Amino acid sequence: MKRLGTLLFEAFGKLLGILPKRVIYIFSDFLYLIGYHIIKYRKKVVFENLRNAFPEKSEKEIKSIAKRFFHHLSDVMIENIVSLFMRPAKIKQFVSFRNIEVLTNLYNKNKNITGLIGHYGNWEFLTTIPPYTNYSVLSVYKPLKNKFFDRKTFEMREKLDAIPVPMKKVYKVISGYEKSKQPYILGMVADQSPPKRDVNYWTTFMNQETAFFTGSEKIARRFNHAIVFTVVHKIKRGHYEVEFTELFENAGKTKENEITEAYVRNLENIIREKPEHWLWSHRRWKHKRN
């Protein structure tokens, strides 16, 4: 049964990969109806997160954001399935770049980069960056428990010329790049909820005390990276635009937690502008400060 399910999923993905964009999003609309109205996927978590993040909003406003979020989440899920099987040239049609010159300027200064990313827009489309820069793009990821999806995700990133790097091997990999003097961008999604044993920094984020990883900051300070806040804006269905914001040119000169705090404030500002485009379905606030 597991093998049959994998074959059916692969056939479905390949079918989506050859369809026009407008047809792909018909499947997304269908997924929204199932997820929001029938299965009610993590609906309780989404509403709880939104109420806590926006106490000033009415229940009607919260429901409106939630529905827009579930529409967006359905788009992201379908887009990511499609990306596993679609040709690289077709994947690139989903993305444009607002100010790629930020990377070019840092490259000309011989600066390696830590790109700090959030679960906003469709962050997976950041793997389309390599053809537009002279940097090697190291895409940090946490291996998935499902071996099929882990392999397909790895293959998708590789076919777009990004270099997948498991979280546990980050330091070893970038040490090799440092020794070889090969310019690189280290892309890290930095808004996950850390395991409780790894919590070492708390701050206020979206109206709540929130724990953050500081591993990306420690690496950036250790190797004196430039820090670039990277956002994938959703302009409309099927069109995302990547924006780069340089936060620090020399991470080695920053104070402890200064990078993490700057990242949090920038991410929060983006979320407040278009809250439906952030990933409200994950249990971001499952840890409470003692």
N, C-alpha and C positions, 0 to 999 in steps of 0.2 A: 504493500500500500504506500509506503514511504517513497519507493522508487517510482511508482505510478504518479504520485503527487508531484514529484520533482520533474518528471517528463511533461506533465500537463502544464506546470508553471513555465517551463522552458518554452514550450510551444506557444503559450499565451504571450510571453515576453517577446518572442521573435515576431509574432503577429503584430503586436503593438509597435515594434521597431520599424515596420515598413509602412505603417499607416500615416496619413497626414495629421498634423497637429490638432486640427479641429475635431477629428474623430477620436483621437487619444483622450481628449477632455470630456467626451461623452461617457467614457468608462469612469472618469473621475467623478462625474455627477452621480453616476450609479453607485460608486463606492461611498460617496457622501451620504446618500439616502440610507444605505445599509449601516454605515458606521455611526451616524448620528441618531437615526430614528429607530433602528431595529436592534443592532448589537449594543448601541450606546457605549461605544468604546471609550473607556476612561472619562466618561462624561462628568462623573462626580468629582474627579481630580481636577479637570479643567475648570469647572465652575468654582470650586473651592480656591484654586490658585488665583483666578481672576477677581473674586470677591476680596481676597486678602491684598492683592496688588493694587486694586482700585476701589478703596472703601468709599470714595466720594461719588462713585457712579451708581445709578439706579439699577434695579434688577432688570429692567427692560434694556438698558445699555449693556449690561453684562451678558445677557442672552444674545444680543446682536453681535457682540465681539466673538462670543463662543461659536455661533453659527458660521461667521466669516472664517474663524480659525479652522473649523472642521472642513469647510470647503477648501481652504488652502492646504491643509494636511492631506486631503485626498489628492490634490494636484501633485504635491511633493512625492507621495507614495507611488503614484502612477509614473511620474517623471523618473523616479529612481529605478523602477522596474524596467522602464524603456531604456534607460541608460546602460543597463547591464547587457543589452543585446543590440543596441543601435550602433551604427558606424560612427566613428569619431567626428567626421565632418558634419553629420546631422546633429550630434549632441551640441556642437559649437553654435548651431543656429539658435539655441535657447539663450545664449549669453552674449553680452557686450561689456566693454570696459570703459568706465567713466574717465579715469585718470591714471592710466598705466604708467605715465611719466614719473609718478612717485617711485616706482620700482627702478626705472631707468636711472633716475638721479642718484639713488642710493647705490646702484651697481657701479656707476661711474666714480663713486667715492670709495669703492672697494669695501662696502659694508654688507655683511651677511644680515639676514632679516629673520626675526620671529614674527610671523603673522598671526595675530590673535583673532579668533573667529568665534561667533556665537551660533546657536541653533536658530538662525533667522533666515527668512527667505528660503532658498534651497542651497544650503551650504555645500552640498555635494558637487555643485557645478563649479566650485573653485578648482577642481582638478583639471579644468580646461585652460588654466593659466600658462602651462609650459611653452606653447608655441609663441607666446607674446613676450617672452623675457629670456635673457641669457642665463638666468639662474637655474640651477637644478631645484625642483620643487619637491620637498620631502613632506609627504602627507601622513601625519601621525594618526594612527587608528588603534582602536581596541578590537582585537580579534573576536569574531562572533562565535557563539556556541554552535550554531548551525553551520556545519562544514561546507554545505553547498553554497549558502549565501556568502559565507566568508570568502570562498574561492572566487565566486562571481564578482564580488565587490573588489577584490584584489586585482582581478583581470581587468575590470572596468577602469580602475585608476592607472594601471600599467599601460593600457592601450591609448590613454590620453597623455602618456609620457610623464605622468606624476610618478614619484617613487614612494610606494607604500612602506611605512616604517611602524612596526608594532611598538606600543607604548614602552614596553620593557627594554627595548633596544635603542631608544632614542639617543641616549648619551654616547653609547658605543658608535652609532652610525655617524653622528655629527662630529665626534672626535676624529673619525677617519677623514671627513670632508675638511676639517680644519688643518690636518696634517698635509693633505694634498693641495691645499690652497684653492679648492674648487668652490666658487661662489654658490650659495644655496639659500633658499627660503625654507624655514621650518614652520609649517602650517599646523596650528594647534587649536582645536575647539576647546575653549577655556571656561565654558559656563556649565559644565556637568556638575552634578552633586558628587563630591568626593566621598570615598568610604570614611566612616567615622574615625577610624584609626589614623587617617591621613589629613584630618582637618587641622589646619594651623593658622587660618586667617578668617576672621569674621568681619562682615561689614553690612551696612543697610543696602539692600537691593530690592527694588520694587516693593517698598514699604514694609520689608520684613528683614529680620536678621538672617544673614545667609552665609554659609560656609563656602569658601573657594579654594581650589587648588592653587598653589604658588610655584609648582614645578616649572612651568613655562617661564615665569619671571626669574627663577634661580638659574636656569640654563642661559637665558638671555643676558643676565648680569655677568655670569661666569665667562661667557665668550664675547661680551661687549657688542651684542647685536643691536641693530636698529629695530625699533618696535613699530609695527604697522597694524593698525586696527582695520580689519577687512570685513566689509558688509556686502551681502548679496541682496540687493533691493529687488523686490518684485514689482515691475513696472505694469505688467498686465499678464494675463495667462499666456504662458509660453515664451515670455520675454523677461529675463532677469538682467540686472546691470550691477556690475561689481564696482565698488568704490573703496579706494585706499586712503587712509588717513595716517600720516606719520605722527606718532605720539612722542617718540624719543629717538634721537640719532645715536646716542651712546648709552645703552642700558647700564653699562658699568659705572656710570656717574650718577645713577639714581639712588634714592634712599630705599631701604627695605619696605616692600609692599606698595611703593609709589606706582609701579607699573600696573600691578593688579588693580589698584584703586582707580587709575585712569581708564583702564579697560572697562571696569564695571560701570563707571559714570557714562562713558560713551555708549556702551551697550544699552543702558537704561534709557538714555535719550532717544535712541533709535526705536526701542520697543514702544515707548510712549507715543511716538508719532504714528506707528502702524502696529498696534498690539496683536492683531490677528496673524501676523507673520512670524511670531516667535512660537517655540514649541511648548505650549502650555500643558500638554498631556504627560510630560514626564514629572516624576515626583521630586521636584527640585528642592522642596523645603521639608524633606522627611527627617532631617536632623535638626534638633533644637539645641541651642546653646545652654550649657549648664549654668 
